[in-house]
Amino acid sequence: MQLTSFRSFGEQALHYFRREHESVALEPVRGPAAWRGAEMARRDDWIVRLGAPQIAELDLALAAARATGRPLETLRREDFPLPGLAAELAGWARELRDGRGFLLVRGLPVERWGDDDAALVFWCLGLHLGRPGAQNPQGDLLGHVVDRGEEATNPNVRRYRTAGDIAYHCDLADVVGLLCLRAARRGGASRIASSVSVYNELLRRRPDLVPRLYEPFLLDVRDEEKEGRVPYIPIPPCRHAGGRLCTFYHSDYFRSAQRHASAPRFTEAERTLLDLYEEIASSPDLRLDMVFEPGDVQLISNHVVLHARTAYDDEPDPAHKRHLLRLWLSLA
């Protein structure tokens, strides 16, 4: 039986959490992933601007994929041929895996393509970068990040379905990609920070708190408990091996696990750790804000980058509401 081109939610999560660990890092972690937002804001080498030749190649690949007549989830990399862009795409993957851990690709003609063709191109770019995966147990492969009018304070509501702010977190995949189809009227900036730099600053300020990051925090599964699942799962935020620090952090879901009576209460030190970690990540020196334009694709490594979002005001016309597509990828 032929393997699917994507991983299930469970397969992807297991792959993502297969993080090697040798020891607690008690010295600052070095390397290109230890960037600071204030420095990145003064340069633009993390922005890839697509030109006419690249767009023409994407147009041809789109036509080839459409000609197969197959649905998106059954397409293979060879159904969307990109011989001219192959070397550049390999470079993007290296940057995500071994470099800064993020980049912004600018210039996809999403208005000309329309939502369906833009989604197909986004999915197929993912096939060239790695292996896409489901974003929930129901098997959704392309998430629609749009305000559906749900209550942001409800702990069972996924905040990406609201216009509220979203605290720092990582997703359960090596890479998360966001394609902007339509921007908000006001707000909705993507805020990212290097989890390596946050760790280094925490180590400088409060080295006594650092070892706790290597012990499990409870992650609230929220509405997934409707599926008969346990209400939370233990996950250690940090793993360190071979000089590489991998971090999974999810502020809202670590904190909301406290709503369950069976969950141990946070100690004062744990509350201090979470508060300080997020304070450091939000500092102007460490964070980098991006305001998306239609046709922008943001790619982020969930191992070395935290991401968040500011609240936004939307256009009153439903046809012009802020709308992003989300893709999760495994790089190996």
C-alpha positions in Angstrom: 0.0 0.0 0.0 1.4 3.4 -1.0 2.3 5.7 2.0 0.4 9.0 2.2 2.3 12.2 1.6 1.4 13.4 5.1 1.8 12.3 8.7 -1.1 11.8 11.0 -1.4 14.0 14.0 -0.1 11.4 16.3 2.8 10.4 14.0 3.8 14.0 13.7 3.7 14.7 17.4 5.8 11.6 18.1 8.3 12.7 15.5 8.5 16.2 16.9 9.0 15.1 20.5 11.8 12.7 19.5 14.3 15.2 21.0 17.7 14.0 22.2 18.8 15.0 25.7 22.1 14.7 27.4 22.4 17.3 30.0 21.1 20.6 31.4 22.8 23.5 29.6 24.5 25.6 32.3 26.4 27.8 29.8 24.9 30.0 27.1 23.9 28.1 24.0 25.6 29.5 20.9 24.9 29.4 17.2 22.7 31.1 14.6 19.5 30.2 16.4 20.5 32.5 19.3 19.4 35.7 17.5 17.9 38.8 19.0 14.9 40.6 17.5 16.3 44.1 17.7 19.2 43.0 15.6 17.0 41.2 13.1 14.8 44.3 12.7 17.8 46.2 11.4 18.4 43.7 8.6 16.4 41.9 6.0 18.4 38.9 5.1 15.6 36.7 6.6 13.2 38.0 3.9 13.1 36.1 0.6 11.5 38.2 -2.2 10.2 36.1 -5.1 10.8 37.5 -8.5 9.0 37.0 -11.9 11.0 33.9 -12.8 10.1 32.1 -9.6 6.5 33.1 -9.9 6.4 31.8 -13.5 7.8 28.5 -12.3 5.1 28.3 -9.6 2.4 29.0 -12.2 3.7 26.1 -14.3 3.9 23.8 -11.4 0.3 24.8 -10.3 -1.0 24.0 -13.8 0.8 20.6 -13.7 -0.7 19.7 -10.3 -4.2 20.8 -11.4 -3.8 18.6 -14.5 -3.4 15.5 -12.4 -7.0 15.8 -11.3 -6.1 14.5 -7.8 -7.1 16.1 -4.5 -4.5 18.1 -2.6 -3.8 15.4 0.0 -2.9 12.8 -2.5 -0.4 15.0 -4.5 3.3 14.1 -4.4 6.4 16.3 -4.8 6.8 15.3 -8.4 3.3 16.4 -9.2 4.5 20.0 -8.5 7.8 20.2 -10.3 10.2 23.0 -9.3 13.6 22.3 -10.9 14.6 26.0 -10.9 13.6 26.6 -7.2 15.0 23.3 -5.9 18.3 24.6 -4.6 16.6 27.6 -3.0 14.0 25.4 -1.3 16.8 23.2 0.1 18.4 26.4 1.5 15.1 27.3 3.2 15.0 23.9 4.8 18.6 24.2 6.0 17.9 27.6 7.5 14.9 26.2 9.4 16.8 23.1 10.6 20.3 24.4 11.3 20.2 28.2 11.0 18.1 31.0 12.5 15.0 28.9 12.4 12.7 31.3 10.6 12.3 33.2 7.3 9.6 35.2 5.5 8.9 34.5 1.8 7.2 37.4 0.1 5.4 37.9 -3.2 3.1 35.0 -3.9 0.3 36.3 -6.2 -2.6 35.0 -4.0 -5.1 37.5 -5.2 -4.6 36.4 -8.8 -4.5 32.7 -7.9 -7.6 32.8 -5.6 -7.8 31.0 -2.3 -8.0 27.4 -3.7 -5.0 27.6 -6.0 -3.0 29.6 -3.3 -3.8 26.7 -0.9 -2.6 24.2 -3.4 0.7 26.0 -4.0 1.3 26.4 -0.3 0.7 22.7 0.3 3.0 21.7 -2.5 5.8 24.0 -1.3 5.4 22.1 2.0 6.0 18.8 0.1 9.2 20.2 -1.3 10.4 21.4 2.2 9.4 18.3 4.2 6.4 16.2 5.0 3.1 17.9 5.9 1.1 16.6 8.8 -2.4 16.8 10.4 -3.0 19.6 12.9 -5.5 17.8 15.1 -6.8 14.3 15.7 -9.6 15.0 13.2 -6.9 15.1 10.4 -7.2 18.7 9.3 -4.2 19.4 7.0 -4.5 23.1 6.2 -5.6 25.2 9.1 -7.7 28.3 8.5 -6.6 31.0 10.9 -9.6 33.3 10.9 -11.8 34.9 13.5 -15.0 32.8 13.9 -16.4 35.0 16.6 -15.7 32.5 19.4 -15.0 33.6 23.0 -11.3 34.0 23.5 -11.5 33.5 27.2 -13.1 30.1 26.9 -10.4 27.5 27.7 -11.9 25.0 25.2 -11.6 27.5 22.3 -8.5 27.5 20.1 -7.4 31.1 20.2 -6.5 31.2 16.5 -10.3 31.1 15.9 -10.7 34.4 17.6 -9.3 38.0 17.1 -7.6 38.0 20.5 -4.0 38.0 21.2 -2.1 34.6 21.4 0.6 34.1 23.9 4.0 32.6 23.1 3.9 28.9 22.1 5.3 26.2 19.8 3.2 23.9 17.6 3.6 20.1 17.5 5.6 19.9 14.3 9.2 20.7 13.2 8.0 23.7 11.2 4.8 25.8 11.1 4.1 27.8 8.0 1.6 30.6 7.6 0.4 32.0 4.3 -1.4 35.3 4.4 -4.4 35.4 2.0 -5.9 38.6 3.6 -4.5 40.9 6.3 -6.4 42.5 9.2 -7.6 46.0 9.1 -5.5 46.8 12.2 -3.2 44.7 14.4 -2.6 40.9 14.1 1.2 41.2 14.0 3.1 37.9 14.2 5.6 38.2 17.2 8.5 35.7 17.3 11.5 35.3 19.6 14.4 32.9 19.7 13.8 30.3 22.4 17.6 29.9 22.6 18.1 33.6 23.4 15.3 33.5 25.9 17.0 30.6 27.6 20.3 32.3 27.6 18.8 35.4 29.2 17.0 33.4 31.8 20.3 31.6 32.6 21.9 35.0 33.1 19.2 36.3 35.3 17.9 33.3 37.3 20.1 30.2 36.8 18.4 28.6 39.7 15.1 28.4 37.6 16.7 26.8 34.5 16.7 23.1 35.6 12.9 23.2 36.0 12.6 23.7 32.2 13.9 20.1 31.8 11.2 18.6 34.0 7.6 18.1 32.6 4.9 20.7 32.7 1.4 19.6 32.1 0.0 20.6 28.7 -3.8 21.1 28.7 -5.3 19.2 25.7 -8.3 21.5 25.8 -11.1 20.5 23.5 -9.3 17.3 22.5 -10.6 15.8 25.8 -14.0 15.5 24.0 -12.3 12.7 22.1 -12.1 10.7 25.3 -8.5 11.7 25.9 -6.7 12.5 29.1 -7.2 16.2 30.2 -3.4 16.9 30.0 -0.1 15.4 29.2 3.4 15.9 30.7 6.0 17.5 28.5 9.4 18.8 29.4 9.9 22.2 27.7 13.7 21.8 27.1 16.0 19.1 25.8 19.7 19.7 25.2 22.2 17.5 23.4 25.3 18.0 21.2 25.2 21.7 21.9 21.7 22.1 20.5 18.8 23.3 22.6 15.3 22.3 21.5 12.4 23.9 23.3 8.6 23.3 23.3 6.8 26.0 25.1 3.0 26.7 25.3 2.1 29.4 27.8 -1.7 29.3 27.6 -1.8 25.5 27.7 0.7 25.1 30.5 -1.3 27.6 32.5 -4.8 26.4 31.7 -3.9 22.8 32.9 -4.4 24.3 36.3 -8.2 24.3 35.7 -8.2 20.6 36.3 -8.6 19.5 39.9 -6.3 16.6 39.4 -3.4 18.8 38.2 -0.8 19.7 40.9 -0.8 23.4 41.7 2.1 25.5 40.5 4.7 26.3 43.1 5.8 29.9 43.5 9.0 29.1 41.7 7.1 27.6 38.7 4.9 30.7 38.5 8.0 32.9 38.6 9.6 30.8 35.9 6.7 31.1 33.5 6.2 34.8 34.1 9.9 35.6 33.7 10.3 33.4 30.6 7.5 35.2 28.9 8.6 38.6 30.1 12.0 38.0 28.6 10.5 36.7 25.3 8.4 39.9 25.1 11.2 42.3 25.7 11.8 44.7 22.8 15.4 43.5 22.5 14.5 39.9 22.0 11.2 39.9 20.1 10.7 40.5 16.4 7.3 41.6 15.0 6.1 41.0 11.5 3.1 42.5 9.9 1.9 40.2 7.1 1.0 41.3 3.6 -1.2 39.2 1.3 1.2 36.6 -0.4 3.6 36.4 2.6 4.7 33.0 3.8 6.2 32.8 7.3 8.2 29.6 8.1 9.2 28.9 11.7 11.1 26.1 13.5 9.1 25.0 16.5 12.4 23.8 18.1 14.2 27.1 18.4 11.5 29.8 17.9 8.5 30.9 19.9 5.6 32.6 18.2 2.7 34.7 19.4 0.2 37.1 17.9 -1.2 40.5 18.8 -4.9 41.1 18.9 -6.5 42.6 15.8 -9.5 44.4 14.4 -11.1 42.9 11.3 -12.8 44.3 8.3 -16.6 44.3 8.6 -17.1 42.6 5.3 -16.7 38.8 5.8 -15.1 38.5 2.3 -12.2 40.7 3.5 -11.6 39.3 6.9 -8.1 38.4 8.0 -7.4 34.9 6.7 -4.2 32.9 7.0 -3.6 29.3 6.0 -1.5 27.2 8.4 0.7 24.3 7.5 2.6 21.9 9.8 5.7 20.2 8.5 8.2 17.5 9.5 11.7 18.0 8.1 12.8 14.4 8.3 
